[in-house]
Amino acid sequence: MVFTLLFFPIFLLSEVLLGVDVLFLDQAKCLWGKRIGLVTNHTGVNRDLHSTVDLFLEQKEHISLIAVFSPEHGFNGSHPAGEKIENFSKNSIKFFSLYGENRRPTEKMLENIDVLVYDIQEIGARPYTYATTLFYIMEEAAKKKVAVYVLDRPNPMGGVLVDGPMLQENMRSFLGYINIPYCHGMTIGELACYFNGEYKVGVDLKIISMKGWQRSMTYQDTKLYWIPTSPNIPEPDTPFYFASIGALGELNIVNIGVGYTLPFKVIGAPWICGKDLAKKLNEQHLPGVIFAPCSFRPFFGLYKGENCEGVRIIITHYLVYRPLVIQYYLLGMLKSLYPKEFMSRIQNVSAQKKDLFFKVTGNEEIYNFLINEKYIIWKLIEFQKDEREQFINKRQKYLLY
């Protein structure tokens, strides 16, 4: 029996068919005769890890692949956050960077293109630029009467979790472009539908839906292989941790594991006692998580080369875990246990970092709570609760699964 299983096709071990799988199994004819611009990167692979670019090239008798567009981190996903990327050509195909001189496809880039096809793995948190790239191409495609096809992929955190603050209009940026919660619980295809409907984009939009995906599934539940979406999202559960402590990195209070081997899974500083912090956090009996004291020395970034103590976040039950609630408890405990260090660092954060924190969280109020309120946890948890409920109701008509 063991030897028989080894020869089973890989897809039989997977419970989920991605949008790209569905397209090339039985829907590719809808693109025959079309000139395609493919928006993708290293995460654009099917269930067998075959590149979406290669799958289109295999259809060259019927489909013309004109250009490839790539987001932040580049086509190969190796560029660090914020690094600008240049255009290049390979095998007569133009590879345009949408994280270099241009973040939107120009009129010239869209020449001779009938359909833009988007196939990139998202992480399910608002402040992640891949979704904004999709929204930008939808807006530009609408102007040029170019259709947009989205090959849908799982939200790694599932389709149930909705948590965190909304995005205020004056905080719209490449880090967050539409007014949704920090964790929105939607797939990239559902987000495209939401954006097209709520923001009146008017693009000719078609979603190639997945088969077999259910809203309660985390990425691990899908049995699909995880491709790190960017250098600091190496594992399929990292998005949960990114949503929990990613914003803290903009405040320069603690090291958040970026620069160490556990990005977003630890917090630490030279002035923290790991045992004390873990004890206080575990006494809260927060659902779906425990905290273990840890020590580490960052290779780069905040507190580089210094001995840090803190806690490692260990998720025990993904369906009840609330990333932003964890973030608020971490901030609250740090302020209560280490008020001098906390206030000193947060009040002296650079203007650039403060602006990034505003854009990531989507508002200025959270920063003001941290500065002005003595007890911040419940203030933060209750913040924009009604707005989140309104979003949950509004998103209902855009859900595909």
VOGU-3710 file (C-alpha; in Angstrom, 3 decimals, decimal comma):
1> mvftllffpi> 0,000/0,000/0,000  2,798/2,452/0,850  4,476/1,907/-2,515  1,179/2,407/-4,336  0,639/5,780/-2,658  4,059/6,967/-3,776  2,951/6,734/-7,383  -0,356/8,559/-6,923  -0,491/11,925/-8,737  0,204/14,754/-6,319
11> fllsevllgv> -3,208/16,340/-6,878  -4,962/13,311/-5,417  -3,391/14,160/-2,076  -4,832/17,682/-2,221  -8,348/18,519/-1,122  -8,354/21,886/-2,900  -8,093/22,877/-6,558  -6,682/26,363/-7,013  -8,114/28,796/-9,535  -5,149/28,116/-11,808
21> dvlfldqakc> -5,884/24,366/-11,639  -9,526/24,903/-12,498  -8,614/27,226/-15,380  -6,334/24,748/-17,113  -8,467/21,707/-16,316  -11,648/22,891/-17,992  -11,871/26,673/-18,563  -8,794/27,684/-20,584  -10,854/27,912/-23,779  -12,379/31,136/-22,473
31> lwgkriglvt> -8,960/32,721/-23,098  -8,269/31,194/-26,518  -7,400/33,842/-29,051  -6,705/36,392/-26,317  -3,537/38,384/-25,730  -2,662/37,970/-22,047  -0,856/40,079/-19,495  -0,123/37,846/-16,503  0,223/39,427/-13,051  2,126/36,891/-10,984
41> nhtgvnrdlh> 5,287/36,021/-9,085  6,987/32,946/-7,610  3,781/32,015/-5,744  1,938/31,628/-9,045  2,059/27,837/-9,267  -0,552/25,115/-9,550  -1,143/22,264/-7,097  1,787/20,357/-8,632  4,078/23,404/-8,290  4,133/24,082/-12,048
51> stvdlfleqk> 4,550/27,780/-12,825  1,511/29,641/-14,093  3,797/31,335/-16,638  4,835/27,918/-17,982  1,232/26,731/-18,082  0,323/29,691/-20,282  3,339/29,116/-22,509  2,216/25,513/-23,011  -1,005/26,973/-24,477  0,860/29,191/-26,976
61> ehisliavfs> -1,006/27,692/-29,945  -4,219/29,122/-28,502  -3,193/31,909/-26,099  -0,605/34,682/-26,558  1,309/35,601/-23,401  2,330/39,192/-24,128  3,757/40,372/-20,789  4,268/39,426/-17,158  3,744/41,929/-14,324  5,231/41,342/-10,862
71> pehgfngshp> 4,512/42,957/-7,448  6,703/43,927/-4,481  9,567/41,477/-3,823  9,886/40,826/-7,566  9,002/37,997/-9,903  11,214/35,572/-7,964  10,187/36,854/-4,525  13,768/37,399/-3,391  13,867/41,181/-3,017  13,488/42,569/0,530
81> agekienfsk> 10,548/44,771/1,489  10,687/48,237/-0,016  13,395/47,497/-2,599  12,602/48,875/-6,047  12,725/46,381/-8,909  13,567/46,953/-12,582  11,855/45,680/-15,726  13,505/42,960/-17,806  12,853/40,724/-20,813  13,224/36,975/-21,194
91> nsikffslyg> 12,470/34,764/-24,200  10,790/37,691/-25,986  8,388/38,250/-23,047  8,476/41,582/-21,227  8,557/41,380/-17,427  7,237/44,633/-15,972  7,841/45,534/-12,341  4,906/47,085/-10,503  7,223/47,929/-7,631  9,769/50,139/-9,328
101> enrrptekml> 9,341/53,221/-11,453  5,642/52,354/-11,762  3,181/50,780/-9,338  0,375/50,819/-11,864  0,540/49,416/-15,383  0,972/52,298/-17,812  -1,001/52,785/-21,003  2,024/51,615/-22,971  2,362/48,442/-20,850  -1,267/47,580/-21,591
111> enidvlvydi> -0,913/47,997/-25,355  -2,080/44,907/-27,274  -3,388/43,207/-24,102  -6,961/41,895/-24,056  -7,004/40,293/-20,592  -4,996/40,765/-17,404  -4,810/37,522/-15,413  -3,899/37,802/-11,711  -2,414/34,789/-9,905  -0,579/35,651/-6,672
121> qeigarpyty> -0,886/34,098/-3,213  -2,112/36,624/-0,632  -1,826/36,361/3,186  -5,217/37,679/4,331  -4,008/40,808/6,154  -4,817/44,290/4,829  -1,323/45,868/5,042  0,246/43,610/2,419  0,870/45,133/-0,982  -0,128/42,275/-3,306
131> attlfyimee> -3,827/43,071/-2,978  -3,206/46,750/-3,692  -1,393/45,746/-6,877  -4,562/43,910/-7,938  -6,745/46,938/-7,166  -4,416/49,226/-9,133  -4,495/46,970/-12,210  -8,285/46,742/-11,976  -8,547/50,538/-12,047  -6,147/50,857/-14,975
141> aakkkvavyv> -7,772/47,966/-16,851  -11,183/49,601/-16,483  -9,855/52,747/-18,182  -8,518/50,729/-21,133  -11,498/48,341/-21,370  -9,196/45,409/-20,568  -10,803/42,440/-18,803  -9,364/41,130/-15,510  -9,392/37,450/-14,534  -8,470/36,514/-10,962
151> ldrpnpmggv> -7,314/32,937/-10,376  -8,486/32,498/-6,808  -6,348/31,165/-3,954  -6,972/30,385/-0,264  -6,852/32,978/2,443  -4,158/31,346/4,650  -6,041/32,428/7,789  -9,300/31,004/6,478  -12,524/32,725/5,562  -14,041/33,197/9,015
161> lvdgpmlqen> -11,583/35,417/10,905  -12,492/39,122/10,834  -10,458/41,180/13,288  -8,853/44,553/13,810  -9,363/48,163/12,764  -10,807/49,486/9,521  -9,002/51,813/7,111  -9,826/55,501/7,280  -10,065/57,310/3,931  -7,144/59,641/4,675
171> mrsflgyini> -4,921/56,618/5,379  -5,329/54,991/1,952  -1,926/54,026/0,562  -0,084/51,219/-1,170  -0,029/49,475/2,226  -3,813/49,473/2,385  -6,142/50,686/-0,342  -9,685/49,711/0,627  -11,701/50,073/3,804  -11,678/46,549/5,230
181> pychgmtige> -10,566/45,218/8,640  -6,939/44,337/9,290  -7,954/40,659/8,956  -10,825/40,488/6,452  -11,484/36,752/6,042  -11,841/36,941/2,243  -10,024/35,307/-0,651  -8,291/37,494/-3,222  -11,115/36,759/-5,666  -13,707/37,855/-3,133
191> lacyfngeyk> -11,706/41,011/-2,410  -11,652/41,801/-6,141  -15,446/41,467/-6,256  -15,775/43,654/-3,147  -13,523/46,327/-4,609  -15,256/46,285/-7,995  -18,680/46,580/-6,351  -18,112/48,880/-3,389  -15,685/51,235/-5,135  -17,586/51,275/-8,458
201> vgvdlkiism> -14,495/50,361/-10,493  -16,528/48,916/-13,333  -13,887/46,584/-14,720  -14,925/43,484/-16,681  -14,071/41,025/-13,878  -14,144/37,239/-13,889  -13,118/35,050/-10,942  -11,903/31,507/-11,581  -13,012/30,017/-8,289  -11,312/27,219/-6,368
211> kgwqrsmtyq> -12,923/23,853/-5,843  -12,953/22,136/-2,475  -11,989/25,160/-0,374  -14,092/25,845/2,717  -14,142/28,974/4,838  -12,998/27,157/7,984  -9,778/25,985/6,292  -6,383/27,366/7,198  -3,703/26,901/4,570  -2,437/23,778/6,363
221> dtklywipts> -5,904/22,235/5,995  -5,778/22,531/2,195  -2,906/20,014/1,867  -1,360/22,410/-0,673  2,348/23,202/-0,669  3,238/26,597/0,791  5,457/28,938/-1,217  6,831/31,752/1,012  4,987/34,810/-0,242  7,840/37,136/0,735
231> pnipepdtpf> 11,163/36,735/2,576  9,621/37,088/6,050  6,517/34,923/5,450  8,304/31,548/5,287  5,600/29,206/6,615  1,858/28,727/6,028  0,959/29,835/9,574  3,178/32,958/9,508  0,261/35,173/8,324  -1,451/34,672/11,706
241> yfasigalge> 1,695/35,903/13,457  2,238/38,720/10,958  -1,258/39,979/11,764  -0,490/39,706/15,498  2,725/41,683/15,741  3,672/43,070/12,319  2,492/46,586/13,193  4,620/46,616/16,362  7,706/46,664/14,163  6,906/50,207/13,053
251> lnivnigvgy> 7,080/51,474/16,654  10,618/50,229/17,410  9,575/49,060/20,879  10,555/45,389/20,569  12,218/43,123/18,041  9,469/41,082/16,332  11,641/38,253/15,055  12,442/39,967/11,747  16,206/39,690/11,727  16,025/36,378/13,578
261> tlpfkvigap> 14,910/32,872/12,566  11,295/33,295/13,732  9,828/36,305/11,920  6,668/37,559/13,652  6,631/34,612/16,071  8,619/36,211/18,899  8,913/39,590/20,555  11,857/40,599/22,683  14,108/43,366/23,981  17,135/43,631/26,308
271> wicgkdlakk> 14,934/45,197/29,013  12,233/42,453/29,104  12,110/39,510/31,521  10,729/36,688/29,398  9,427/34,625/32,318  7,518/37,556/33,806  5,951/38,557/30,496  4,965/34,977/29,612  3,462/34,446/33,074  1,332/37,594/32,892
281> lneqhlpgvi> 0,117/36,793/29,385  -0,720/33,158/30,166  -2,702/34,267/33,225  -5,140/35,956/30,826  -6,193/32,537/29,426  -6,555/33,930/25,931  -8,224/31,472/23,533  -6,105/29,536/21,070  -2,671/30,639/22,277  0,044/30,136/24,868
291> fapcsfrpff> 3,218/32,119/25,448  6,635/30,618/26,103  9,543/32,640/27,527  12,448/32,820/25,099  15,858/34,370/24,583  17,392/35,320/21,249  19,974/37,557/19,627  18,860/39,283/16,381  21,218/38,974/13,419  20,065/42,348/12,078
301> glykgenceg> 17,432/45,005/12,702  16,360/46,354/16,097  18,704/45,271/18,938  21,088/43,632/16,450  23,649/41,503/18,305  22,070/42,174/21,715  20,729/39,517/24,062  16,948/39,849/24,093  14,358/38,192/26,281  10,683/37,983/25,524
311> vriiithylv> 8,011/35,513/24,522  7,320/33,163/21,675  3,686/33,100/20,555  2,402/29,542/20,092  -1,011/29,173/18,456  -2,882/26,130/19,762  -6,232/26,574/17,964  -6,385/28,630/14,783  -10,180/28,924/14,589  -10,496/30,757/17,911
321> yrplviqyyl> -7,232/32,716/17,732  -7,660/36,498/17,385  -4,460/38,115/16,038  -5,304/41,725/16,838  -6,526/40,873/20,341  -3,122/39,271/20,932  -1,419/42,404/19,622  -3,398/44,573/22,037  -2,587/42,335/25,017  1,099/42,411/24,118
331> lgmlkslypk> 1,048/46,206/23,930  -0,940/46,484/27,148  1,378/44,171/29,095  4,496/45,912/27,816  3,105/49,277/28,880  2,078/47,968/32,325  5,257/45,995/33,083  7,802/48,314/31,481  6,215/51,796/31,416  9,470/53,763/31,287
341> efmsriqnvs> 10,972/51,829/28,370  7,637/51,606/26,554  6,848/55,319/26,710  10,410/56,385/25,970  10,553/54,363/22,779  7,052/55,116/21,518  7,341/58,863/22,124  10,671/59,011/20,293  9,687/56,962/17,257  10,652/58,744/14,034
351> aqkkdlffkv> 8,074/60,649/12,018  8,528/58,192/9,148  7,927/55,166/11,376  4,915/56,836/12,984  3,430/57,525/9,555  3,953/53,877/8,577  2,235/52,773/11,797  -0,743/54,994/10,955  -0,975/53,538/7,440  -0,582/49,931/8,627
361> tgneeiynfl> -3,206/50,232/11,363  -5,384/52,460/9,171  -5,845/55,293/11,658  -4,165/57,589/14,188  -6,410/56,681/17,131  -4,547/53,506/18,097  -1,286/55,428/18,488  -3,123/58,038/20,586  -4,505/55,280/22,836  -0,966/53,995/23,387
371> inekyiiwkl> 0,255/57,440/24,379  -2,659/58,792/26,387  -4,522/55,864/27,978  -3,248/54,101/31,087  -5,181/50,881/30,447  -5,311/50,284/26,727  -6,332/46,654/26,114  -10,125/46,906/26,227  -10,099/50,313/24,549  -8,276/48,724/21,613
381> iefqkdereq> -10,421/45,563/21,507  -13,651/47,580/21,400  -12,283/50,105/18,883  -14,430/50,111/15,687  -16,377/47,014/16,762  -19,559/48,365/15,140  -17,707/49,123/11,895  -16,412/45,542/11,744  -19,956/44,219/12,164  -21,125/46,447/9,332
391> finkrqkyll> -18,320/45,119/7,132  -19,270/41,502/7,899  -22,797/42,229/6,693  -21,620/44,180/3,652  -19,146/41,531/2,487  -21,778/38,784/2,495  -22,920/39,349/-1,084  -19,330/39,087/-2,357  -18,501/35,733/-0,780  -17,921/32,975/-3,337
401> y> -17,715/29,999/-0,970
//
